[in-house]
Amino acid sequence: LQQVEDLKQQAAITKHIDLQKSQDNPQPQAKPNKLRVCDVCGAYISIYDSNKRLAHHFGGKLHLGFLRCREKLTELRDFHNNTAPEDRVIVSERDYKAKHGKYDDGYDR
């Protein structure tokens, strides 16, 4: 039982010494982040990238796809905000056939 007490005390002393050492020698601060997030597509872009690499990013499929989606979303929001609810009715295929007698492609089904 005495040995257990001695080991606990030794462990506490060792922990205290390690804590003091870590406080005396703080870890160096992490380097500042060299990446930024693209406002359009959310990709990480290095702040040190060349103009050629940035041009490739801004002309890429992913970036342009997100740009088109954002433009369409803005267009749809404007349409939604500027039209009356009764003008925004979505016509189902069944309603279309009942009104016109055939589907959009000209074939009866």
Rosetta silent file (secondary structure, phi, psi, omega in degrees, C-alpha in Angstrom):
SEQUENCE: LQQVEDLKQQAAITKHIDLQKSQDNPQPQAKPNKLRVCDVCGAYISIYDSNKRLAHHFGGKLHLGFLRCREKLTELRDFHNNTAPEDRVIVSERDYKAKHGKYDDGYDR
SCORE:     score description
SCORE:     0.000 S_00000001
   1 L     0.000  -37.061  178.565    0.000    0.000    0.000 S_00000001
   2 H   -65.326  -37.190 -179.720    2.897    2.314    0.759 S_00000001
   3 H   -65.159  -37.048  179.208    4.398    1.599   -2.694 S_00000001
   4 H   -64.415  -44.233  178.580    1.160    2.626   -4.378 S_00000001
   5 H   -61.904  -41.909  179.390    1.133    5.910   -2.480 S_00000001
   6 H   -63.908  -40.955  179.590    4.771    6.547   -3.412 S_00000001
   7 H   -66.286  -38.554  177.447    4.058    5.865   -7.096 S_00000001
   8 H   -63.036  -43.232 -179.507    1.079    8.260   -7.056 S_00000001
   9 H   -66.040  -40.959  178.696    3.208   10.965   -5.485 S_00000001
  10 H   -63.690  -41.013  179.331    6.016   10.372   -7.990 S_00000001
  11 H   -64.697  -39.795  178.798    3.544   10.560  -10.888 S_00000001
  12 H   -65.040  -40.588  179.129    2.138   13.840   -9.547 S_00000001
  13 H   -65.694  -43.513  179.840    5.630   15.311   -9.253 S_00000001
  14 H   -62.524  -41.514  179.275    6.540   14.175  -12.783 S_00000001
  15 H   -63.898  -40.934  179.294    3.313   15.653  -14.154 S_00000001
  16 H   -64.483  -42.339  179.700    4.014   18.956  -12.394 S_00000001
  17 H   -65.147  -43.230  178.711    7.572   19.094  -13.783 S_00000001
  18 H   -62.445  -38.453  179.519    6.357   18.342  -17.318 S_00000001
  19 H   -65.127  -41.829  178.393    3.732   21.064  -17.014 S_00000001
  20 H   -63.342  -42.666  179.704    6.358   23.584  -15.925 S_00000001
  21 H   -61.957  -41.399 -178.733    8.628   22.640  -18.834 S_00000001
  22 H   -68.684  -30.849  177.559    5.811   23.080  -21.320 S_00000001
  23 H   -75.796  -33.104  178.970    5.003   26.513  -19.875 S_00000001
  24 H   -71.870  -34.591 -179.490    8.650   27.589  -19.976 S_00000001
  25 L  -117.996   80.810 -178.389    9.073   26.505  -23.609 S_00000001
  26 L   -66.723  151.995  177.936    5.834   27.343  -25.421 S_00000001
  27 L   -68.339  144.694  177.514    5.231   25.763  -28.805 S_00000001
  28 L   -63.346  147.008 -179.380    5.887   28.059  -31.757 S_00000001
  29 L   -65.833  147.092  178.468    2.764   29.661  -33.154 S_00000001
  30 L   -66.500  147.363  179.296    1.220   28.057  -36.209 S_00000001
  31 L   -67.278  146.884  178.090    1.986   29.743  -39.495 S_00000001
  32 L   -64.475  150.089 -176.587   -0.797   31.947  -40.827 S_00000001
  33 L   -66.652  130.163 -178.656   -3.039   30.289  -43.371 S_00000001
  34 L   -97.276    8.056 -178.412   -1.823   30.839  -46.934 S_00000001
  35 E  -114.009  149.768  171.681   -5.115   29.779  -48.478 S_00000001
  36 E  -128.823  162.082 -177.080   -8.308   31.671  -49.090 S_00000001
  37 E   -98.959  131.749  176.914  -11.718   30.392  -50.095 S_00000001
  38 L   -65.577  130.867 -177.721  -13.140   31.251  -53.507 S_00000001
  39 L   -67.448  -24.304 -175.554  -16.340   33.281  -53.038 S_00000001
  40 L   -89.058  -54.628 -171.034  -18.077   31.561  -55.946 S_00000001
  41 L  -108.971  -10.139  176.910  -17.240   27.857  -55.722 S_00000001
  42 L    83.692    7.730  179.567  -15.682   27.450  -52.271 S_00000001
  43 L   -76.782  151.528  175.532  -12.368   26.023  -53.503 S_00000001
  44 E   -81.017  130.503  179.247   -9.164   26.807  -51.635 S_00000001
  45 E  -124.025  131.165  178.341   -6.877   29.155  -53.554 S_00000001
  46 E   -72.268  142.607  178.509   -3.332   29.914  -52.488 S_00000001
  47 L   -74.104  -11.563 -179.492   -2.553   33.598  -52.043 S_00000001
  48 L  -102.340    8.268 -179.457    0.747   32.962  -53.818 S_00000001
  49 L   -64.415  147.517  177.623   -0.737   31.415  -56.983 S_00000001
  50 L   -74.531  164.433  179.048    0.403   32.806  -60.320 S_00000001
  51 H   -62.513  -34.228  179.480   -1.983   34.672  -62.595 S_00000001
  52 H   -63.534  -44.579 -179.888   -1.985   31.712  -64.978 S_00000001
  53 H   -66.177  -39.161  177.181   -3.129   29.342  -62.253 S_00000001
  54 H   -64.741  -39.336  178.138   -5.828   31.788  -61.117 S_00000001
  55 H   -63.292  -39.331  177.746   -7.022   32.134  -64.722 S_00000001
  56 H   -64.071  -39.131  179.334   -7.254   28.339  -64.966 S_00000001
  57 H   -64.980  -50.624 -175.346   -9.306   28.260  -61.770 S_00000001
  58 H   -69.036  -19.018  176.473  -11.708   31.007  -62.838 S_00000001
  59 L   -98.648    2.234 -176.947  -12.150   29.374  -66.253 S_00000001
  60 L   -74.280  159.708 -176.950  -12.625   25.886  -64.840 S_00000001
  61 H   -62.837  -42.554 -177.909  -15.797   23.826  -65.144 S_00000001
  62 H   -63.688  -48.225 -178.818  -16.476   23.706  -61.425 S_00000001
  63 H   -63.120  -46.596 -179.024  -16.104   27.463  -60.919 S_00000001
  64 H   -66.947  -35.060  176.982  -18.170   28.320  -64.005 S_00000001
  65 H   -63.910  -44.360  177.052  -20.837   25.793  -63.036 S_00000001
  66 H   -64.080  -38.225  179.488  -21.217   27.339  -59.598 S_00000001
  67 H   -62.390  -44.459  178.116  -21.309   30.780  -61.202 S_00000001
  68 H   -63.443  -41.087  179.016  -24.150   29.726  -63.523 S_00000001
  69 H   -62.686  -42.137 -179.592  -26.054   28.171  -60.597 S_00000001
  70 H   -67.360  -39.103  177.625  -25.724   31.344  -58.550 S_00000001
  71 H   -65.083  -42.607  179.157  -26.855   33.506  -61.468 S_00000001
  72 H   -64.728  -39.644  178.028  -29.876   31.263  -62.079 S_00000001
  73 H   -61.885  -42.708  177.515  -30.729   31.325  -58.374 S_00000001
  74 H   -62.346  -43.265  178.676  -30.667   35.130  -58.402 S_00000001
  75 H   -61.241  -44.676 -179.623  -32.857   35.150  -61.505 S_00000001
  76 H   -67.216  -37.452  177.282  -35.371   32.762  -59.915 S_00000001
  77 H   -64.527  -42.739  178.358  -35.458   34.753  -56.674 S_00000001
  78 H   -62.146  -43.774  178.541  -36.129   37.957  -58.615 S_00000001
  79 H   -60.527  -44.546 -178.571  -38.880   36.220  -60.579 S_00000001
  80 H   -64.944  -40.204 -177.167  -40.401   34.848  -57.388 S_00000001
  81 H   -76.863  -24.334 -173.671  -40.273   38.205  -55.610 S_00000001
  82 H  -103.779    2.393  178.968  -41.614   40.229  -58.560 S_00000001
  83 L  -120.067  152.933  179.445  -44.543   38.057  -59.689 S_00000001
  84 L   -74.572  150.907 -178.185  -47.884   37.385  -58.116 S_00000001
  85 H   -57.329  -35.422 -178.817  -48.462   33.875  -56.706 S_00000001
  86 H   -71.283  -20.912  176.289  -51.186   33.089  -59.237 S_00000001
  87 H   -81.578  -11.513 -177.139  -48.764   33.823  -62.102 S_00000001
  88 H  -100.377   17.781 -176.927  -46.289   31.291  -60.685 S_00000001
  89 L   -67.530  131.452  177.689  -48.554   28.244  -60.986 S_00000001
  90 L   -92.696  126.161 -177.118  -46.687   25.166  -62.198 S_00000001
  91 L   -89.796  126.903  177.542  -48.675   23.191  -64.746 S_00000001
  92 L   -82.712  165.695  178.856  -48.536   19.419  -64.400 S_00000001
  93 H   -60.820  -39.204 -178.931  -48.544   17.056  -67.393 S_00000001
  94 H   -62.883  -44.147  179.001  -52.081   15.947  -66.554 S_00000001
  95 H   -65.657  -38.446  179.627  -53.345   19.549  -66.560 S_00000001
  96 H   -63.128  -44.718 -179.459  -51.499   20.259  -69.795 S_00000001
  97 H   -66.411  -39.293  179.667  -53.065   17.237  -71.514 S_00000001
  98 H   -64.121  -34.429 -178.087  -56.523   18.135  -70.223 S_00000001
  99 H   -80.213  -41.863 -172.275  -56.149   21.646  -71.610 S_00000001
 100 H  -105.607  -13.478  178.435  -54.453   20.864  -74.947 S_00000001
 101 L    83.520   -8.988  177.098  -55.513   17.270  -75.636 S_00000001
 102 L  -153.391  169.016 -179.641  -51.930   16.082  -76.178 S_00000001
 103 L   -80.394  172.175 -176.330  -48.507   16.264  -74.629 S_00000001
 104 L   -58.650  -31.928 -175.273  -45.862   18.865  -75.345 S_00000001
 105 L   -85.182   -0.083  176.001  -44.087   16.657  -77.913 S_00000001
 106 L    93.816   -5.547 -178.367  -47.194   16.307  -80.100 S_00000001
 107 L  -101.099  136.851  172.002  -47.878   12.608  -79.372 S_00000001
 108 L   -78.712  142.905  179.389  -50.989   11.326  -77.631 S_00000001
 109 L  -124.579    0.000    0.000  -50.254    8.872  -74.840 S_00000001
